[in-house]
Amino acid sequence: MQPVTRTHELIGTVLSGRFQVVRVIGQGGMGTVFEAHHTTLPRRYAIKVLRQELAHNRDFVERFRREAIAAARVEHPNVIHISDFGQMESGALYLVMEYLEGIGLDEVLSRNVRLPLNRTLPILAQLADALDHAHRMQVVHRDLKPENILLTDIRDRKDVVKLLDFGIAKVLSPDVYHSSLTSHGQVFGTAEYMSPEQATGEPADGRADLYAVGCLAYELITGNPPFVGPPVTVLQAHVHQAVAPPSTRLKDHPLPPGLDALVLRCLAKDPAKRYQTGAELRQELLRLRAFLFTLGAELTTPPPDTHTHRKVSRKAMAEGWQSLGGRVPELLTAGAVGLAPVAGELAATPAPGPAQPAVDPDELRESLHQVLRELSIALIQAALFPAETSEALERLLVIEEENASLTGTIALAEQNFDRIRFEFGQREKRFRHAIMDLTMARAQVKGRATLDPALAADLQPQIVDLNFQIGELTKRCQELDTERAAQIRELDAEIKRYKEGRLEREQEAAEIYHALLTQVEALRPAAQAEPLPALYARLDEHRAALEAARKQG
């Protein structure tokens, strides 16, 4: 939608008796969007008005009505809220939406070409969450693309996603929505983000939206959707052409294999081979983000130098350690997946300087564990450690991956506290505003009855009805408090279980590290070949730094 500055005949008018049109925000093919202020409450709205010449076009009217129905069914913090739908005396239809300030994802991409993973993964996770809710409400968006995603700032949160434009959404619930606007064989959507089933006009469900998320992820990561070109060529490619992994498009910026796997699963031609729900996709995105962070992989766009290549590749390869079957040392030998020889790499790693007072003991402990792992692997390669140590190392890596997964799950669950408060707050706010409107309406009716006693009897049923509505909404507000408290208690118990599971794994890992340290110390006299002495020296320095930090703490 392009911004416009010209005046409009609706500016200054009041819609539905309470929305005063203030200015034009933008203009598109179907209509114009205005900023409007509530005549009584200090609130701003965005109002989309269908173009007058389209008011008699059945398809456009139906699409406009569809947007109202679909968006109104989906109440979610990452979906634009539709609060009203109506028709003016002129016949023009309008939608009343929440007023948002932000920047379209298409504009973000035009400025940045592509985004670093520390922005990409949270954006995709929010989008997956919004779609999961929409699909549970039986709504399929069918037109996901950067233009329909707005990034806003809410309080201290950056890049809060707002999903827009449900104009070609499909409402799957037959008791709510009936329309012949779309029929078998018709193609709706935007070619670059369209699933194979949409491209061929086949029936599509929520998994078509998840395919579009894969296309968006591909574009955010690489700078382009999976397929570009004339629309017909792009549609054929979605149906028949295999998608190259995103990592093959970024030669200078290595990507972790897990990211390739996630995107390619979204882009599976067969819907049964994709993620089946938005919740499943969101969980995988958060797990991947937590895992990359835990391993120290680069989440921001790294410079294409040799050191970064080695670091990212080495860290990314750790994702495969869980299923290595005891082959940890072989993975890290010279020449494996383009890695430098482990011995040379370890010897070349500079020893840390003296511990600083401000250093976090947890960070020092993790550094000590890292050196201990490296030393254990080097001892295995020197044939000083028994084969069982390889199994212990593998178990250790499995535990740390599970802990990373639990950390992501806990982060996901803790975000739900804000979501619960937001959703219930929004619902309560709408109830409060409705109560205020009804109270004002009741005061007006009572005023008329007072001014003209002859109308009192005729107006009494209206007053009774308004009293009933106010009472029901007040009761619903009270019930919301109970529901909110129950959901928070349930979520708190769930997080407690996750944390207990993580604590159990941390204790098991601590036992393994203690056993490794005992074995390493026992082998110190026999460990004379390089790089073992240098690694023992690093181990001693880290232990001394950790001990000093503990004493200062």
Secondary structure as GFF3:
##gff-version 3
##sequence-region A 1 553
A	DSSP	beta_strand	14	15	.	.	.	ID=ss1
A	DSSP	beta_strand	19	27	.	.	.	ID=ss2
A	DSSP	beta_strand	31	38	.	.	.	ID=ss3
A	DSSP	beta_strand	44	50	.	.	.	ID=ss4
A	DSSP	three_ten_helix	52	54	.	.	.	ID=ss5
A	DSSP	alpha_helix	58	73	.	.	.	ID=ss6
A	DSSP	beta_strand	82	87	.	.	.	ID=ss7
A	DSSP	beta_strand	93	98	.	.	.	ID=ss8
A	DSSP	beta_strand	102	104	.	.	.	ID=ss9
A	DSSP	alpha_helix	105	112	.	.	.	ID=ss10
A	DSSP	alpha_helix	117	136	.	.	.	ID=ss11
A	DSSP	beta_strand	139	140	.	.	.	ID=ss12
A	DSSP	three_ten_helix	146	148	.	.	.	ID=ss13
A	DSSP	beta_strand	149	154	.	.	.	ID=ss14
A	DSSP	beta_strand	157	163	.	.	.	ID=ss15
A	DSSP	beta_strand	170	171	.	.	.	ID=ss16
A	DSSP	three_ten_helix	191	193	.	.	.	ID=ss17
A	DSSP	alpha_helix	196	199	.	.	.	ID=ss18
A	DSSP	alpha_helix	206	222	.	.	.	ID=ss19
A	DSSP	alpha_helix	231	240	.	.	.	ID=ss20
A	DSSP	three_ten_helix	246	249	.	.	.	ID=ss21
A	DSSP	alpha_helix	257	266	.	.	.	ID=ss22
A	DSSP	three_ten_helix	271	273	.	.	.	ID=ss23
A	DSSP	alpha_helix	278	295	.	.	.	ID=ss24
A	DSSP	alpha_helix	306	317	.	.	.	ID=ss25
A	DSSP	three_ten_helix	318	323	.	.	.	ID=ss26
A	DSSP	alpha_helix	328	331	.	.	.	ID=ss27
A	DSSP	three_ten_helix	336	338	.	.	.	ID=ss28
A	DSSP	alpha_helix	342	348	.	.	.	ID=ss29
A	DSSP	alpha_helix	361	381	.	.	.	ID=ss30
A	DSSP	alpha_helix	387	451	.	.	.	ID=ss31
A	DSSP	three_ten_helix	453	455	.	.	.	ID=ss32
A	DSSP	alpha_helix	456	522	.	.	.	ID=ss33
A	DSSP	three_ten_helix	524	526	.	.	.	ID=ss34
A	DSSP	alpha_helix	532	552	.	.	.	ID=ss35
###
